[in-house]
Amino acid sequence: MRARAGLGGLLNKVTIRDVAEYAHVSQATVSNYFHKPRKLSDITRERIRQAVETLGFVPNDAARMLRTGVSPVIGYLAFELASATTPEIASAIESRVSARGMYLLMANDTGSRAREREYLQLFEQQRVAGIIISPVGDVEAELARLRQRGIASVLSARHAVTPEQASVSTDHVAGSRLAVQHLVELGRRKIGFVASSLDLQQVADRQRGAMSVIEDVPDATLEVISVPERTVRAGIACAEQLAARSPADRPDALFCANDLLAIGLVQHFVAGGRIRIPDDIAVVGYDDIEFAQSTVVPLTTVRTPHAQLGTAAADLLIDEITVLREPGGTGESRTAPQIEFSPELVVRASTIGA
């Protein structure tokens, strides 16, 4: 077996063969330890783990990719890694990816189109097997180019425009229609839509769905109330501004682009004591995050399937990777699967009272 250290304390390269000899197993068994560990017994895994640790062995995934032509890495690019829904989506993706013996490389473009392009270029340079992206900008042309380079992709949380692009999304137009129709049926007519930049397609879809309901109700209005970000803090600041208006100038209902904004609004109104929820202002959120039902006034919201979306995106990407490996798989004549989930309205005290 090769010595671990040479002159000057420099480590010689430790190979999978060295690990196999040290652990008294075959090289195939060591390979299974890294890529198919469930095939090994607990005793064998522990023996190999000790050999890896003792020898300081680091598996060379680049060499594996050159040998097999398959990268073990999938890239996930999101515009809000810190949002309340992204961790659940990412966890579902990771679960499916790891079950295939692959790895997930996550990146956050912070809402920047330039940063989004840079990460797509980085993923291309790293020759990832595929990309799941919840985009800020229009990236379908770039993803089509990457498919020609053998890199599969799935749009997450946005329905694809081109038929060749695979996507997994939620029907946000339908979701916002559910929310605003609920408010209208309760007799609310001065509805405020609280949202950040409408440049984000998912937010624009929610406004479009809301407006489609208002257009059918002659005495109803929709006021777009802009906030700088979709956070609890932004919701509190928005509530402060609304509380400063005269009662006649305030909306009688608020539909928020996500639950965090709605929670901030409800929190401030209740703490201030002058505006009653839902008597004076009814509030509806979007996403049905974990805290929506446990806030000071349980929040009516639109439930979207976060974990199911992540699972579907991962499974679809694996399928797309398989298709690209087939002869002629990079051709653009194929119609890719486009999965769309339907949201549902969850009614709680913030619109109908205790």
C-alpha positions as CSV (number, residue, x, y, z in Angstrom):
1,M,0.0,0.0,0.0
2,R,1.2,3.5,-0.7
3,A,2.6,5.5,2.2
4,R,0.5,8.4,3.3
5,A,3.2,11.0,3.6
6,G,6.4,11.7,1.7
7,L,9.2,14.3,2.1
8,G,8.2,17.5,3.8
9,G,5.0,15.9,5.1
10,L,3.2,16.1,1.8
11,L,0.5,13.5,1.3
12,N,0.8,11.1,-1.6
13,K,-2.4,10.4,-3.5
14,V,-4.5,7.8,-1.9
15,T,-6.6,5.8,-4.3
16,I,-9.7,3.6,-4.0
17,R,-7.4,0.6,-4.3
18,D,-5.6,1.7,-1.1
19,V,-8.8,2.0,0.8
20,A,-9.9,-1.5,-0.4
21,E,-6.6,-3.1,0.7
22,Y,-6.7,-1.4,4.1
23,A,-10.4,-2.4,4.7
24,H,-9.8,-5.9,3.2
25,V,-12.7,-5.5,0.7
26,S,-12.9,-5.2,-3.1
27,Q,-12.6,-1.9,-4.9
28,A,-16.2,-2.4,-6.1
29,T,-17.3,-2.6,-2.4
30,V,-15.6,0.7,-1.7
31,S,-17.3,2.3,-4.7
32,N,-20.7,1.0,-3.4
33,Y,-19.8,2.7,0.0
34,F,-19.8,6.1,-1.7
35,H,-22.5,5.6,-4.3
36,K,-24.8,2.7,-3.2
37,P,-24.2,2.4,0.6
38,R,-27.5,0.6,1.2
39,K,-26.0,-2.4,-0.5
40,L,-23.5,-2.9,2.3
41,S,-23.9,-4.2,5.8
42,D,-23.3,-2.0,8.8
43,I,-20.1,-3.8,9.6
44,T,-18.7,-3.3,6.1
45,R,-19.6,0.3,6.0
46,E,-17.9,1.0,9.3
47,R,-14.8,-0.8,8.2
48,I,-14.6,1.2,5.0
49,R,-15.4,4.5,6.9
50,Q,-12.5,3.8,9.2
51,A,-10.2,3.1,6.3
52,V,-11.2,6.3,4.5
53,E,-10.7,8.4,7.7
54,T,-7.3,6.8,8.5
55,L,-5.9,7.2,5.0
56,G,-7.5,10.6,4.3
57,F,-9.1,9.4,1.1
58,V,-11.2,11.9,-0.9
59,P,-13.3,10.4,-3.8
60,N,-12.6,12.0,-7.1
61,D,-16.0,12.8,-8.6
62,A,-14.3,14.5,-11.6
63,A,-12.6,11.2,-12.4
64,R,-15.8,9.4,-12.0
65,M,-17.5,11.7,-14.4
66,L,-14.8,11.3,-17.0
67,R,-15.0,7.5,-16.6
68,T,-18.8,7.2,-16.7
69,G,-19.8,10.4,-18.6
70,V,-22.3,11.1,-15.8
71,S,-21.9,13.9,-13.2
72,P,-23.1,13.1,-9.7
73,V,-24.2,16.7,-9.1
74,I,-27.5,18.5,-9.7
75,G,-27.7,22.3,-9.4
76,Y,-30.6,24.1,-7.7
77,L,-30.9,27.8,-8.2
78,A,-33.5,29.8,-6.3
79,F,-34.2,33.5,-6.0
80,E,-35.1,33.3,-2.2
81,L,-33.2,30.6,-0.3
82,A,-34.2,32.4,2.9
83,S,-38.0,32.4,2.1
84,A,-40.4,30.4,4.2
85,T,-41.1,27.9,1.4
86,T,-37.8,27.3,-0.3
87,P,-36.3,25.1,2.5
88,E,-39.2,22.7,2.3
89,I,-38.9,22.5,-1.5
90,A,-35.1,22.1,-1.3
91,S,-35.4,19.4,1.4
92,A,-37.8,17.4,-0.9
93,I,-35.4,17.8,-3.8
94,E,-32.4,16.7,-1.7
95,S,-34.3,13.6,-0.5
96,R,-35.0,12.5,-4.0
97,V,-31.5,13.3,-5.4
98,S,-29.6,11.6,-2.5
99,A,-31.8,8.5,-3.1
100,R,-30.2,8.3,-6.5
101,G,-26.7,8.6,-5.1
102,M,-26.3,12.1,-6.4
103,Y,-25.6,15.5,-4.7
104,L,-27.4,18.8,-4.6
105,L,-25.5,22.1,-5.2
106,M,-27.7,25.0,-4.1
107,A,-27.3,28.7,-5.0
108,N,-29.2,31.9,-4.3
109,D,-29.3,34.6,-7.0
110,T,-30.9,37.1,-4.5
111,G,-33.4,38.3,-7.1
112,S,-30.6,39.4,-9.5
113,R,-30.9,38.5,-13.2
114,A,-27.2,39.1,-13.6
115,R,-26.4,36.8,-10.7
116,E,-28.8,34.2,-12.1
117,R,-26.9,34.1,-15.4
118,E,-23.6,33.8,-13.6
119,Y,-24.8,30.8,-11.6
120,L,-26.1,29.2,-14.8
121,Q,-22.7,29.7,-16.4
122,L,-21.0,28.2,-13.3
123,F,-23.3,25.2,-13.3
124,E,-22.4,24.7,-17.0
125,Q,-18.6,25.0,-16.2
126,Q,-19.0,22.4,-13.5
127,R,-20.8,20.1,-16.0
128,V,-23.7,19.3,-13.6
129,A,-26.1,16.6,-14.7
130,G,-29.1,18.9,-14.5
131,I,-30.5,22.1,-13.1
132,I,-33.6,22.9,-11.2
133,I,-34.3,26.6,-11.3
134,S,-36.9,28.9,-9.8
135,P,-36.1,31.9,-12.0
136,V,-36.2,35.6,-11.7
137,G,-35.8,36.4,-15.4
138,D,-36.6,34.7,-18.7
139,V,-34.1,31.8,-18.8
140,E,-35.7,29.4,-21.2
141,A,-33.5,30.3,-24.2
142,E,-30.4,29.8,-22.0
143,L,-31.8,26.5,-20.7
144,A,-32.4,25.4,-24.3
145,R,-28.7,26.1,-25.1
146,L,-27.7,24.1,-22.0
147,R,-29.8,21.1,-23.2
148,Q,-27.8,21.2,-26.5
149,R,-24.7,20.8,-24.2
150,G,-26.3,17.8,-22.5
151,I,-27.5,19.5,-19.3
152,A,-31.1,18.9,-18.5
153,S,-33.3,21.4,-16.7
154,V,-36.6,21.9,-14.9
155,L,-38.3,25.2,-14.2
156,S,-39.6,25.2,-10.6
157,A,-42.5,27.3,-9.4
158,R,-43.0,28.7,-12.9
159,H,-44.9,27.2,-15.8
160,A,-42.7,27.0,-18.9
161,V,-43.6,29.0,-22.0
162,T,-41.9,26.9,-24.6
163,P,-43.2,23.3,-25.0
164,E,-39.6,21.9,-25.0
165,Q,-38.9,23.1,-21.5
166,A,-39.9,20.8,-18.5
167,S,-41.5,22.6,-15.6
168,V,-43.3,22.1,-12.3
169,S,-45.4,24.9,-11.1
170,T,-48.5,26.0,-9.1
171,D,-51.4,27.7,-10.8
172,H,-51.0,31.1,-8.9
173,V,-53.7,32.7,-11.0
174,A,-56.2,30.2,-9.8
175,G,-54.9,30.5,-6.2
176,S,-55.3,34.2,-6.1
177,R,-58.8,33.9,-7.6
178,L,-59.7,31.7,-4.7
179,A,-58.5,34.2,-2.2
180,V,-60.1,37.3,-3.7
181,Q,-63.4,35.5,-4.4
182,H,-63.5,34.5,-0.8
183,L,-63.2,38.1,0.3
184,V,-65.8,39.3,-2.2
185,E,-68.2,36.7,-1.0
186,L,-67.7,38.1,2.5
187,G,-68.9,41.5,1.3
188,R,-65.4,43.1,1.0
189,R,-65.1,45.6,-1.8
190,K,-62.0,47.7,-1.1
191,I,-59.3,45.1,-1.5
192,G,-55.6,45.8,-1.2
193,F,-53.0,43.5,-2.9
194,V,-49.8,43.7,-0.9
195,A,-46.8,42.6,-2.9
196,S,-43.2,43.4,-3.9
197,S,-42.0,43.8,-7.4
198,L,-44.5,42.6,-10.0
199,D,-41.5,41.8,-12.3
200,L,-41.5,38.4,-10.6
201,Q,-43.8,36.1,-12.6
202,Q,-45.3,34.4,-9.6
203,V,-46.3,37.7,-8.1
204,A,-47.6,39.0,-11.3
205,D,-49.8,35.9,-11.7
206,R,-51.3,36.5,-8.3
207,Q,-52.2,40.1,-9.2
208,R,-53.7,38.9,-12.5
209,G,-55.9,36.3,-10.7
210,A,-57.0,38.9,-8.2
211,M,-57.9,41.4,-10.9
212,S,-59.9,38.8,-12.8
213,V,-62.3,38.5,-9.9
214,I,-62.5,42.3,-9.3
215,E,-63.4,42.9,-12.9
216,D,-66.5,40.8,-12.5
217,V,-67.7,42.8,-9.4
218,P,-68.9,46.3,-10.4
219,D,-68.5,48.0,-7.0
220,A,-65.2,46.3,-6.1
221,T,-61.7,47.8,-6.4
222,L,-58.2,46.5,-6.1
223,E,-55.4,48.7,-4.8
224,V,-51.8,47.5,-5.4
225,I,-49.8,48.3,-2.2
226,S,-46.1,48.0,-2.9
227,V,-43.6,46.8,-0.3
228,P,-39.8,46.4,-0.8
229,E,-39.6,42.8,0.2
230,R,-41.9,39.8,1.1
231,T,-41.0,39.6,4.8
232,V,-42.7,40.0,8.2
233,R,-40.8,43.3,8.7
234,A,-42.2,44.6,5.4
235,G,-45.7,43.6,6.5
236,I,-45.3,45.5,9.8
237,A,-44.2,48.6,8.0
238,C,-47.1,48.3,5.6
239,A,-49.5,48.0,8.5
240,E,-48.1,51.2,10.0
241,Q,-48.7,53.1,6.8
242,L,-52.3,51.8,6.5
243,A,-53.0,52.6,10.2
244,A,-52.0,56.2,9.5
245,R,-54.8,56.6,6.9
246,S,-58.2,57.7,7.8
247,P,-60.7,54.7,8.2
248,A,-62.5,55.8,5.0
249,D,-59.3,55.6,3.0
250,R,-58.3,52.1,4.2
251,P,-59.0,48.8,2.4
252,D,-61.5,46.6,4.1
253,A,-59.5,43.5,3.0
254,L,-55.9,42.7,2.2
255,F,-54.6,39.9,0.0
256,C,-50.9,39.4,0.6
257,A,-48.4,37.9,-1.9
258,N,-47.2,35.6,0.8
259,D,-47.9,34.6,4.4
260,L,-44.9,36.5,5.9
261,L,-46.4,39.8,4.8
262,A,-49.8,38.8,6.1
263,I,-48.3,37.8,9.5
264,G,-46.6,41.1,9.8
265,L,-49.7,43.0,9.0
266,V,-51.9,41.0,11.5
267,Q,-49.2,41.3,14.2
268,H,-49.1,45.1,14.0
269,F,-52.8,45.6,13.7
270,V,-53.5,43.4,16.8
271,A,-50.7,45.0,18.8
272,G,-52.0,48.5,17.9
273,G,-55.5,47.7,19.0
274,R,-57.2,50.3,16.8
275,I,-57.8,48.1,13.7
276,R,-59.7,44.8,14.4
277,I,-59.0,41.6,12.4
278,P,-61.3,40.7,10.6
279,D,-64.0,43.2,11.6
280,D,-62.2,46.3,10.1
281,I,-59.8,44.6,7.8
282,A,-59.8,40.9,6.7
283,V,-56.4,39.5,5.8
284,V,-55.5,36.6,3.4
285,G,-52.0,35.3,3.0
286,Y,-50.5,32.9,0.4
287,D,-48.5,29.6,0.8
288,D,-49.9,28.2,4.2
289,I,-46.5,28.1,5.9
290,E,-46.1,26.4,9.3
291,F,-46.7,29.6,11.3
292,A,-49.9,30.6,9.4
293,Q,-52.3,28.8,11.7
294,S,-50.4,29.7,14.9
295,T,-50.1,33.5,14.6
296,V,-52.0,35.7,17.0
297,V,-55.0,35.5,14.6
298,P,-54.9,32.3,12.6
299,L,-54.4,33.2,9.0
300,T,-56.7,32.5,6.1
301,T,-54.3,31.6,3.2
302,V,-53.9,29.8,-0.1
303,R,-52.1,26.5,0.4
304,T,-49.5,25.5,-2.1
305,P,-47.8,22.0,-2.2
306,H,-44.2,22.8,-1.4
307,A,-42.9,19.4,-0.7
308,Q,-44.8,17.8,-3.5
309,L,-43.5,20.5,-5.9
310,G,-39.9,19.7,-4.8
311,T,-40.4,16.0,-5.2
312,A,-42.0,16.4,-8.6
313,A,-39.2,18.7,-9.8
314,A,-36.5,16.3,-8.7
315,D,-38.2,13.2,-10.3
316,L,-38.9,15.1,-13.5
317,L,-35.2,16.3,-13.7
318,I,-34.0,12.7,-13.3
319,D,-36.3,11.7,-16.2
320,E,-35.0,14.6,-18.3
321,I,-31.4,13.6,-17.6
322,T,-32.2,10.1,-18.8
323,V,-33.8,11.4,-22.0
324,L,-30.8,13.6,-22.8
325,R,-28.5,10.5,-22.6
326,E,-30.5,8.7,-25.2
327,P,-29.5,9.0,-28.9
328,G,-30.8,12.3,-30.3
329,G,-31.9,13.3,-26.8
330,T,-30.8,16.9,-27.2
331,G,-33.2,17.5,-30.1
332,E,-35.7,20.3,-29.5
333,S,-38.6,18.7,-31.3
334,R,-39.7,16.8,-28.1
335,T,-42.6,18.2,-26.0
336,A,-41.4,18.1,-22.3
337,P,-43.7,17.3,-19.4
338,Q,-45.2,20.4,-17.7
339,I,-46.7,19.6,-14.3
340,E,-49.0,22.2,-12.6
341,F,-50.4,21.8,-9.1
342,S,-53.7,23.3,-8.0
343,P,-53.7,25.4,-4.8
344,E,-56.5,25.4,-2.2
345,L,-58.0,28.0,0.1
346,V,-57.7,27.4,3.8
347,V,-60.1,29.6,5.7
348,R,-59.3,30.7,9.3
349,A,-60.1,33.5,11.7
350,S,-58.3,36.4,9.9
351,T,-61.3,36.6,7.5
352,I,-64.2,35.0,9.3
353,G,-63.4,35.6,12.9
354,A,-63.1,33.2,15.9
